[in-house]
Amino acid sequence: MPTRVTSPTGARWYEPPLLAAAAAVITVPVLHWAGVRWRTAALVGAVAFVVVAVATWVASTVPGPPPVPQTRPTEARAARRTDPPPAAANAPRRPRRTRRQ
């Protein structure tokens, strides 16, 4: 049985064209409602379809974040215990200067 190919985010192959179609289908009646002729609204809807389809393709080519190095929690805890505290933490503090009135 073939395996499904999905992106790391779990997006399916049909989501970008579906998003582009939704943008076009919503754009056309909104523009006609705003007083634009049907033909012009359909042309703008077709342009919206192409722009959204290209934008989703470009966005899919961006690489994801780099993988986080795996560390065991016990190693991190042991490293924290053995590190000496910084010298500045044990140094005496100078008294705060106050303004004279």
C-alpha positions in Angstrom: 0.0 0.0 0.0 1.5 3.4 -1.0 2.2 5.9 1.8 0.7 9.3 1.8 3.1 12.2 1.1 2.5 15.1 3.4 4.4 18.2 4.4 6.0 18.4 7.9 3.0 20.5 9.0 0.5 17.8 7.8 -0.9 19.7 4.9 -2.4 17.6 2.1 -1.7 18.2 -1.6 -5.3 19.5 -2.2 -5.2 22.3 0.4 -3.3 25.0 -1.7 -5.7 24.7 -4.7 -8.7 24.6 -2.4 -7.5 27.8 -0.6 -7.0 29.5 -4.0 -10.4 28.4 -5.2 -12.0 29.7 -1.9 -10.2 33.1 -2.4 -11.6 33.4 -6.0 -15.1 32.2 -5.1 -15.3 34.7 -2.2 -13.8 37.6 -4.2 -16.2 37.5 -7.1 -19.5 38.1 -5.3 -18.0 40.6 -2.9 -16.7 42.7 -5.8 -20.0 42.4 -7.6 -21.8 43.5 -4.4 -19.5 46.5 -4.2 -20.7 47.6 -7.6 -18.1 46.1 -10.0 -19.3 44.4 -13.2 -19.5 40.6 -13.3 -16.8 40.3 -15.9 -14.4 42.4 -14.1 -15.1 40.7 -10.8 -14.5 37.3 -12.5 -11.2 38.5 -13.9 -10.1 39.7 -10.5 -11.2 36.4 -9.0 -9.1 34.5 -11.5 -6.1 36.8 -10.7 -6.8 36.1 -6.9 -6.8 32.3 -7.7 -3.4 32.5 -9.4 -1.8 34.8 -6.8 -2.9 32.6 -3.9 -1.8 29.4 -5.7 1.6 30.9 -6.4 1.9 32.3 -2.8 1.1 28.9 -1.3 3.6 27.2 -3.6 6.3 29.7 -2.6 5.5 29.3 1.1 5.8 25.5 0.7 9.4 25.9 -0.5 10.6 27.7 2.7 12.5 25.2 4.8 11.4 24.5 8.3 13.2 25.4 11.5 16.4 23.5 12.3 16.0 20.5 14.4 16.5 20.9 18.2 19.4 18.8 19.5 18.3 16.0 21.7 19.6 16.1 25.2 18.7 13.8 28.0 17.1 15.6 31.0 19.4 13.8 33.4 22.5 15.1 31.7 21.3 18.7 31.9 20.4 18.3 35.5 23.8 16.9 36.4 25.6 19.6 34.5 23.7 22.3 36.4 24.6 20.7 39.8 28.3 20.5 39.1 28.8 24.0 37.7 30.1 26.4 40.3 28.1 29.6 40.8 29.5 32.7 39.1 31.9 34.8 41.2 29.7 37.9 40.9 26.9 36.1 42.6 28.9 35.7 45.8 30.5 39.1 45.8 29.3 41.6 48.4 27.1 44.3 47.0 27.8 48.0 47.3 25.1 50.1 49.1 22.8 51.9 46.8 23.5 55.6 46.3 20.6 57.8 47.1 19.9 61.3 45.9 20.4 64.1 48.4 17.7 66.7 48.4 
